[in-house]
Structures are given as structure tokens and as C-alpha cells.
Amino acid sequence: MKLSVAMIVKNESAMLADCLKSVEGADEIVICDTGSTDDTVPIAQEFTDYVYTDYKWNDNFAEARNHALSKCTGDWVLTIDADDTLEPGGIEKIRKAIAKDPQAYCLNVRYEAVGSRTVHNIPVLYRRCPEVYWKGAIHNHLSVNALSHSGVTIHYGHSPAHKLDPNRAFRILKKEVDKDPSKPREVYYLAREYRYRHEWILCLYWTEHYLKIGSWAPEMADAHLMKARCLWHLKRADEAKNACLQAIKINANFKEALIFMANASGVKNRDRWIWMAEAADNTEVLFAREKAEKPPAYYEEIYKRETHCRYTEIYKVVANWAGDRRVLDIGCGQGKLGEYIKNYDGFDMVKNPYRVADIYTHDYGDYDIYVLLEVLEHLVRDTEVLDKVPVGKEVIFSVPSFDDPAHVRLFSEDTARWRYRNLVKIEEVIPFYFDATARVWKKDLPASPTYITLCKGRKI
């Protein structure tokens, strides 16, 4: 079985080498350059003799991809972009996947975004035969559907070349929809372009048009959520929640839609939506857009700006619980807790000499109490951190109910108990609500959807 790699490129000198290194094990690499003015072609020629410059760009990705495909001679083809990298050992995994499913026309590949947790599956590994070809001027797709998964992962980034033509996607989509507004895929992606531009009325118009002609369930669920976001920004809250419910009706595992409902709901319903979001696994979701951990510089910048301490009341409760016992503050941030506790030591996951990754590997030592305030919601691998605390030791942690750019998940008391049920036996819980006037978290305020849950328990 001969495997070809097919690419179309333009002004990709910054990204191309890393991509080509990741697919060097293929039998053939075919590159179609569509008009580069930088060093893309010389870089490509360092990796393959099959570099073609005869194609004139025509604002049509399918046409360009089919041109590159026409130059391939392999039995199977992997199409990859310059800002993608195939996982280490990916070529061998591809060969095994093809051998395992020899009758397939194409196989899905798992795409993971660099710097976020967004994941989706795309059929870019396919048999070279007349029945399989590319369709669509932009957001193109194969003529056949994938029924199986290759088990292979591609990591995708964002090429600086996009800045040379930032309106390319919008321009092509607008042209395609103007020609034929009955194309569901093009209409859906045009609506997304308007969303990126915060043009909510136009986004709403094209989303509603798409929902009249669309039929693919994952895409329709995403469109309903997009409609909900438009309506929310247009101050039409009840309509927004109804639109979001349509997304959930299509797929109850759509975590992003469940989180939207949590954020849109009042105090009585919010916790239940958070609970359902925590249990959702994004099965058959079009784009599983989940947040990644923020880098240390993000928090360092916040600490520079933030002089007012909002957690004073929380620190006082923690200090009262701790008494004179020895405390390790994990991920201590500004280290303000140390002003309230005598036997205090802080391990800062952000500031020098540590970094966020070190919180997973640092030796926490032997203390009486381990404190994690405003930490677990920022970490993808939060359970690993709690697992490092010695068995039998007291643990104090806080978790928030509200969404934030740096939070990778939301919490209610129920979800905290469920998520950490095999790690911590929670013995006491205190909710703190935000006093907007004093700009501090307080425990003696009326219940609201925005709160921090402070938990005390013991590692099991």
C-alpha cells in the first residue's frame, strides 16, 4: 500500500517545515503551491521532489485540493495543511488503520487545536479513486462520508499567513451563498463568520435560514446554540434559552450548550445545568470547544493589576479552620492567605521559579492541611493534583459556579462532591456570594447564581 500526502500551500514558510517533518514517513509528498511570494517553495523542495507551481488560485479550496490530488500516485492519500502536524508515529498508525479497514473509502482523523481543548473529527485520510474527491469552495469536504476512525491525531494551529488575507473565508462564503443560498454548509459557515464579527442580527438571519435547510444533526445543534448566543446579545433572553434547548434536544451531551443554559439560568436551575454539563461527554458534537489552561503570564498580568483582595472573608474562614496547624497553600497566587495563617507555606503555580505544569510534578511534602483556593477550576488535570495530597490529610479547596476566560469548568456543590468523590470526603461546605459594592466575597448574602463554594474535607 502506497501512501501519499497531499497539500496546498501559500506563503507558509513559518509553518511548513514542522508539518513536513511530521509526515516524512509517507511514500510520497505532493505539494501544490498556489502563489507564494516567500520561501515556501524552496522549503517544500527540501522535503520532496513533487512540488507544483502550475495552479492559479481561484478562491476555491476544493478545486485546489483536487489539483493536488491529481498529482498523487498513492493508493491512499492524507490531506494536511501547513499549520498542521501529524502526531509522532502517525504514519505507521495510518498504515495500520488502513490495513485494518481495507474496504473503507475514507477514515476520520482526530483534530486537536494547539493551545485549547477543541477537538473534532475530519475525514482527510482517503482512498485515491474516482469516487472520492473534494467538494466546496471553502470549508471543503470529501464526496463520501467516513464510517470509521483512523485513531490518528493531527494537531492544528493558526498560520500567520491567514493575516495576509483575513477576509478570505468571508469573501468566498458570501460569494457562494449569493450564488446559491440553498447550500446548507456554506450558509452555516457564513453565519459563523458574522458571529466572529459580532454582527448579531446578520448572524441570526443566516442561522435561522440554515435551520430551515439543514439536516445534519451535529451541525444543526451547533446552529441552534449560535442562534441562542445571537439572541442573548440582542437582549432576548427567553428566546435565547429556548433556542439553546433545541440544541440540547438534538444532543443532550452538548456540554457547551448545557453551560450556556447554566449561565442563562437563575439560582434555582443553574446548579442542575452545571451538573448535567459536568456529566456530558460531547459525543457527536460538531466542535467540542473546551478551554485549555492559561499560561503563567496570564495570571502574572492579573496580579500586577489587582491590588484589592476579594477573598479576605474566605481567607479568614480558612485560617479559622487551620488554627496553628501547618498549611501548604497550593497555587497560592498573590500569597495573601499567608497574612492570616501562622504556620504557612505557599507553592505558587504561576510565579518564578514555578510554572503551571509544575503543580502536577512538585513534591508537596508533609503538612497538616493542604489548601487549594481558586485553583482546581483552572486545571485540566485537577484530579491529579488532589491525588498528590497524602491520604488522611485535611484538604480545603474552593470552586466557582461562574464562567470565566481562565476557568475550564463550572461547579456546584453537587458537582464538586461528585467529581472528587474518590479523592476527598467533603465534610463541610460554605457558599460565598459576591458583594459588588465592597468587591469582596461574603458568606452572609442572599443566594445568587454567582458564588464560590468553599469545601473542607479529608483525602481518602
C-alpha positions, 0 to 999 in steps of 0.5 A: 500500500502506497501512501501519499500526502497531499497539500496546498500551500501559500506563503507558509514558510513559518509553518511548513517545515514542522508539518513536513517533518511530521509526515516524512514517513509517507511514500510520497509528498505532493505539494501544490503551491498556489502563489507564494511570494516567500520561501515556501517553495524552496522549503517544500523542495527540501522535503520532496521532489513533487512540488507544483507551481502550475495552479492559479488560485481561484478562491476555491479550496476544493478545486485546489485540493483536487489539483493536488490530488491529481498529482498523487500516485498513492493508493491512499492519500492524507490531506494536511495543511501547513499549520498542521502536524501529524502526531509522532508515529502517525504514519505507521498508525495510518498504515495500520488503520488502513490495513485494518479497514481495507474496504473503507473509502475514507477514515476520520482523523482526530483534530486537536487545536494547539493551545485549547481543548477543541477537538473534532473529527475530519475525514482527510485520510482517503482512498485515491479513486474516482469516487472520492474527491473534494467538494466546496469552495471553502470549508471543503469536504470529501464526496463520501462520508467516513464510517470509521476512525483512523485513531490518528491525531493531527494537531492544528494551529493558526498560520500567520499567513491567514493575516495576509488575507483575513477576509478570505473565508468571508469573501468566498462564503458570501460569494457562494451563498449569493450564488446559491443560498440553498447550500446548507454548509456554506450558509452555516459557515457564513453565519459563523463568520458574522458571529466572529464579527459580532454582527448579531442580527446578520448572524441570526438571519443566516442561522435561522435560514440554515435551520430551515435547510439543514439536516445534519444533526451535529451541525444543526445543534451547533446552529441552534446554540449560535442562534441562542448566543445571537439572541442573548446579545440582542437582549432576548433572553427567553428566546435565547434559552429556548433556542439553546434547548433545541440544541440540547434536544438534538444532543443532550451531551452538548456540554457547551450548550448545557453551560450556556443554559447554566449561565442563562439560568437563575439560582434555582436551575443553574446548579442542575445545568452545571451538573448535567454539563459536568456529566456530558461527554460531547459525543457527536458534537460538531466542535467540542470547544473546551478551554485549555489552561492559561499560561503563567503570564496570564495570571502574572498580568492579573496580579500586577493589576489587582491590588484589592483582595476579594477573598479576605472573608474566605481567607479568614474562614480558612485560617479559622479552620487551620488554627496553628496547624501547618498549611501548604497553600497550593497555587497560592497566587498573590500569597495573601492567605499567608497574612492570616495563617501562622504556620504557612507555606505557599507553592505558587503555580504561576510565579518564578521559579514555578510554572503551571505544569509544575503543580502536577510534578512538585513534591508537596511534602508533609503538612497538616492541611493542604489548601487549594483556593481558586485553583482546581477550576483552572486545571485540566488535570485537577484530579491529579493534583488532589491525588498528590495530597497524602491520604488522611490529610485535611484538604480545603479547596474552593470552586466557582459556579461562574464562567470565566476566560481562565476557568475550564469548568463550572461547579456546584456543590453537587458537582464538586462532591461528585467529581472528587468523590474518590479523592476527598470526603467533603465534610463541610461546605460554605457558599460565598456570594459576591458583594459588588459594592465592597468587591469582596466575597461574603458568606452572609448574602442572599443566594445568587447564581454567582458564588464560590463554594468553599469545601473542607474535607479529608483525602481518602 
